[in-house]
Amino acid sequence: MQKLVRPWLFFILLLFTFQSICSGQGGQKVFNETHNRYFDSLKKADYPYALPILGKGAYKRGYDLPYAYGLSAIYFTQRQEINITSTQVGLNGGELIDVSQLIRFGPTIATTNAVTIRPDIWVLPFLNVYGIIGGGTTQTDVNLVAPAEFSTSQRFNAESFGLGATLTGAVGPVWIAWDNNYNFVDVDVVVEPVPAFNSSLRVGLSFPDYKKPDRSLQIWTGTFYQIIQSDTRGSLPVTEIFPNFGEGLVFDRLYEWADQLPPPQRLIARQIIGELEKAAENIPTDSEIDYLIQKEVAAPFNLIFGAQYQFNKNWMLRTEMGVFGKRSQFLLNLNWRFPGFKSTR
């Protein structure tokens, strides 16, 4: 019977999520006697670069700005619970039939492992925009609760791409960052990329190195929110879902499963299987099964905690973990930054 459950995994087309984290925390000005000379020198300097816009004004006010251009290599893993609220199936472009009362799922666990590359630019001292591109795998652990109770899993390959923006602000060593992005995930068995909206709010504290003003440790806490497209559509060849379709083995297994039921349920199940077997005789082996899955994130919010060590204005290493709720995450990010083009004015 477990082999009969496996085909439904192709209907559990879950989102492959690549979370992003803001690149640095924008312009900052730390007040202490040790660094007064450094920040006072910024006020007297002429900011030489084209970006960020308004960079000259920020320098005149004594704010130290990160280099405008950056490139990050990110490893991300996540475990998340997904609820499947509705399942509809059809054949060869025909009418979809709601089978949610016949086929019901318990909590479905999606585990993601991904590597992404993220280029970014500080357009303004408080606004960073970025792109996301990457790939990896996602494993879905599915719990079927009706018509029988079984658990099984399936692994898929996926690719991700998206765009996002981060707004930041700082008062002394305290900073705040609000990050938002749209991410699209192309999973092997999904016809169209699945979109997701991710939003996170972080509040952090900077601890500058007393010998080198451009070296610092930052820690933060915050909250992460995610919503995914509620419906997933697609189609699969019937022979991919039922490899032995046309040979009678599928219905042999169904009859074996029905024979294990109590007498009243056994009679009804065998009658239903018999009708399905008659209908299947007229289905060509090259047919396709269409599906429509309604799904939702079990808990859209969770807490996040993170830290970053800035070696200098070129290199930063950060990590972040998400806990509580029904989602757990871990992220490791190496960020390289460079100043870019000089201003012609």
C-alpha positions in Angstrom: 0.0 0.0 0.0 2.9 2.3 0.6 3.7 2.2 -3.1 0.1 3.4 -3.7 0.8 6.4 -1.5 3.9 7.4 -3.4 2.1 8.7 -6.5 0.4 11.3 -4.4 3.8 12.8 -3.6 3.7 14.2 -7.1 0.7 16.2 -6.0 2.6 17.6 -3.0 4.4 20.3 -4.9 5.8 22.3 -2.0 7.7 25.6 -2.1 11.5 25.5 -2.1 12.3 28.6 0.0 15.5 30.5 -0.2 15.5 33.1 2.6 17.6 36.3 2.2 19.3 38.4 4.8 20.2 42.1 4.5 23.7 42.9 3.3 25.2 44.9 6.1 23.0 47.4 8.0 23.6 50.6 6.1 25.3 53.8 7.4 26.2 53.9 11.0 27.8 56.3 13.4 29.1 55.0 16.7 29.7 57.5 19.6 32.8 56.8 21.6 36.0 58.6 22.4 38.2 56.1 20.6 36.5 56.5 17.2 35.7 60.2 17.4 38.7 61.1 15.2 37.7 58.5 12.6 34.1 59.7 12.3 35.1 63.4 12.4 37.4 62.7 9.4 34.4 61.4 7.4 32.7 64.8 7.8 35.8 66.5 6.2 36.2 63.9 3.4 34.7 64.2 0.0 32.7 61.0 -0.7 34.3 59.9 -4.0 31.8 57.2 -5.2 28.7 57.4 -7.4 26.6 55.1 -5.1 24.9 55.2 -2.8 22.9 58.3 -3.9 23.1 60.9 -1.0 26.4 59.3 0.1 28.1 62.7 0.2 25.5 64.0 2.6 25.8 61.0 4.9 29.6 61.4 5.0 29.2 65.1 5.9 27.1 64.0 8.9 29.7 61.5 10.0 28.1 58.3 8.9 30.3 55.4 7.8 28.8 53.8 4.7 29.3 50.2 3.5 30.7 49.8 0.0 27.9 50.1 -2.5 28.3 46.8 -4.4 28.3 43.3 -2.9 28.2 39.6 -3.8 27.1 37.0 -1.3 27.5 33.2 -1.2 24.7 31.7 1.0 24.0 28.3 2.4 20.5 27.8 3.7 18.6 25.0 5.3 15.0 25.0 6.5 12.4 22.7 8.0 8.8 23.8 7.7 5.3 22.4 8.2 2.8 22.8 5.3 -0.9 22.1 5.4 -2.7 20.7 2.3 -6.2 22.0 2.5 -7.7 20.8 -0.8 -6.9 18.2 -3.6 -8.5 18.1 -7.0 -7.6 15.8 -9.9 -8.7 15.4 -13.5 -7.8 13.6 -16.7 -6.5 15.0 -20.0 -7.6 18.5 -19.5 -11.1 17.5 -18.3 -13.1 18.8 -15.3 -11.2 18.6 -12.0 -12.9 16.6 -9.2 -12.4 17.5 -5.5 -11.1 14.3 -3.8 -10.3 16.1 -0.5 -12.8 13.9 1.4 -11.4 10.7 -0.1 -7.7 11.6 0.1 -6.7 13.6 3.2 -3.2 14.5 4.4 -1.9 15.3 7.8 1.0 17.8 8.4 3.5 17.7 5.6 7.1 18.5 6.4 9.3 20.2 3.8 13.1 20.2 4.4 15.2 22.4 2.1 18.9 22.6 1.5 20.1 25.4 -0.8 23.1 27.3 -2.1 22.4 30.8 -3.5 24.3 33.7 -5.0 23.0 37.2 -4.2 24.3 40.4 -5.9 23.2 43.6 -4.2 23.6 47.4 -4.5 23.2 50.2 -1.9 21.1 52.6 -4.0 20.6 55.0 -1.0 22.4 55.0 2.4 19.2 53.4 3.8 18.1 51.3 0.8 19.6 48.1 -0.5 18.3 46.2 -3.6 19.3 42.7 -4.5 18.7 39.6 -6.7 18.6 35.9 -5.8 19.6 32.9 -7.8 20.4 29.4 -6.6 19.5 25.8 -6.4 19.4 22.8 -4.2 17.0 20.0 -3.0 13.9 19.8 -1.0 12.5 16.7 0.7 8.9 16.3 1.6 7.7 14.0 4.3 4.1 13.2 3.7 1.5 11.9 6.2 -1.6 10.3 4.6 -4.4 10.0 7.0 -7.2 8.8 4.7 -8.2 6.4 3.1 -5.3 4.7 5.0 -2.6 5.9 7.3 0.9 5.9 5.8 4.0 8.1 5.9 6.5 8.4 3.1 8.9 10.9 1.6 10.2 12.2 -1.7 13.2 14.3 -2.7 13.1 16.9 -5.5 15.6 19.2 -7.2 14.8 22.9 -7.5 16.0 26.2 -8.7 15.3 29.7 -7.3 15.3 33.3 -8.4 14.0 36.5 -7.0 14.3 40.2 -6.2 14.2 42.1 -2.9 14.9 45.3 -1.0 16.0 46.2 2.5 15.3 49.5 4.4 17.7 50.3 7.2 18.3 52.9 9.8 20.6 53.4 12.8 21.0 55.5 15.9 24.5 55.1 17.3 25.2 51.4 17.7 21.6 50.4 17.4 20.2 49.6 14.0 17.0 48.3 12.4 16.5 46.5 9.1 13.2 45.6 7.3 13.8 43.2 4.4 11.2 42.1 1.8 11.6 39.9 -1.2 9.6 37.9 -3.8 11.1 34.5 -4.5 10.2 32.1 -7.3 11.0 28.4 -7.1 11.1 26.0 -10.0 10.7 22.5 -8.7 11.2 19.4 -10.9 7.6 18.2 -10.8 5.9 21.7 -10.8 4.8 23.0 -14.2 5.2 26.7 -13.2 7.5 28.4 -10.7 5.9 28.8 -7.3 6.1 32.4 -5.8 6.6 33.3 -2.2 6.7 36.6 -0.3 9.2 36.8 2.6 9.4 39.7 5.1 11.7 40.1 8.1 12.3 42.7 10.7 15.6 42.8 12.6 16.8 45.0 15.5 20.5 44.8 16.3 23.5 46.2 18.1 27.0 46.9 16.8 30.2 46.3 18.8 33.0 48.1 17.0 36.7 47.0 17.3 38.4 49.6 19.4 41.6 49.4 17.3 40.0 49.3 13.8 36.8 51.3 13.3 35.9 49.3 10.1 35.9 46.0 12.1 32.9 45.1 14.2 30.6 42.4 15.6 26.9 42.7 15.2 24.1 40.7 16.9 20.4 40.9 16.3 17.0 39.4 16.9 13.8 39.7 14.9 10.9 38.0 13.3 10.4 36.3 9.9 7.2 36.0 7.9 6.4 34.0 4.8 3.4 33.4 2.6 3.3 31.1 -0.4 1.0 30.8 -3.4 -2.0 28.9 -2.2 -2.6 26.9 -5.3 -0.3 24.7 -7.4 -1.4 23.4 -10.8 0.2 20.9 -13.1 -0.1 17.6 -14.9 1.8 14.3 -14.9 1.8 11.2 -17.2 -0.4 8.5 -15.7 2.5 6.0 -16.2 4.8 8.2 -14.1 2.3 8.1 -11.2 1.3 4.5 -11.7 4.4 2.8 -13.4 2.4 -0.5 -14.0 -0.7 1.1 -15.3 -2.4 -1.1 -17.9 -1.0 -4.3 -16.4 -3.6 -4.6 -13.7 -1.0 -4.5 -10.9 -2.4 -1.2 -9.5 -5.8 -2.6 -8.9 -4.4 -5.9 -7.6 -2.7 -3.8 -4.8 -5.9 -1.9 -4.2 -7.8 -5.1 -3.8 -5.1 -6.4 -1.4 -5.5 -3.2 0.7 -9.3 -3.5 0.7 -9.1 -7.1 1.9 -7.3 -5.9 5.1 -10.3 -3.6 6.1 -13.1 -4.6 8.4 -16.0 -6.4 6.6 -18.3 -3.3 6.2 -15.6 -1.1 4.8 -14.1 -4.0 2.8 -17.4 -4.4 0.8 -17.7 -0.7 0.0 -14.0 -0.4 -0.9 -14.1 -3.4 -3.3 -17.2 -1.9 -5.0 -15.5 1.4 -5.5 -12.3 -0.3 -6.8 -14.3 -2.3 -9.2 -15.9 0.8 -10.7 -12.5 2.4 -11.0 -11.2 -0.7 -12.7 -14.0 -0.6 -15.3 -13.4 3.1 -16.0 -9.6 2.6 -16.3 -10.1 0.1 -19.2 -11.0 3.1 -21.4 -8.1 5.3 -20.3 -5.1 5.2 -22.8 -1.7 4.6 -21.2 -0.4 8.0 -22.6 -3.0 9.9 -20.6 -2.1 12.7 -18.2 -3.5 13.4 -14.7 -4.2 17.0 -14.0 -4.1 18.3 -10.4 -4.8 21.4 -8.3 -3.4 21.5 -4.8 -4.4 24.1 -2.2 -1.8 24.6 0.5 -0.7 27.0 3.2 2.2 27.5 5.6 1.2 26.0 9.0 2.7 28.9 10.9 3.8 32.0 8.9 5.8 33.7 11.7 8.9 32.6 13.6 11.7 34.3 15.6 15.2 34.8 14.2 18.6 35.4 15.9 21.8 36.2 14.1 25.3 37.6 14.3 27.8 39.1 11.8 31.6 39.7 12.0 32.9 42.4 9.7 36.6 41.8 9.1 36.9 45.0 7.1 34.8 47.0 4.6 35.4 44.3 2.0 34.5 41.0 3.9 31.7 40.0 6.2 30.6 36.6 7.6 27.2 36.2 9.1 25.0 33.5 10.4 21.3 33.3 11.4 18.9 30.8 12.9 15.2 30.7 13.1 13.3 29.0 15.9 9.9 28.5 17.4 6.7 28.4 15.4 6.5 25.5 13.0 9.6 26.5 11.0 13.3 26.2 11.8 16.1 27.7 9.8 19.9 28.0 9.6 21.8 30.4 7.3 25.5 31.0 6.7 26.5 34.0 4.5 29.9 35.2 3.2 29.6 38.7 1.8 32.3 40.5 -0.4 31.9 44.2 -1.0 33.6 46.8 -3.3 33.1 50.5 -3.8 32.4 50.6 -7.5 32.6 53.6 -9.8 33.8 57.0 -8.7 31.6 60.0 -9.1 32.2 62.3 -12.1 30.9 65.3 -10.3 
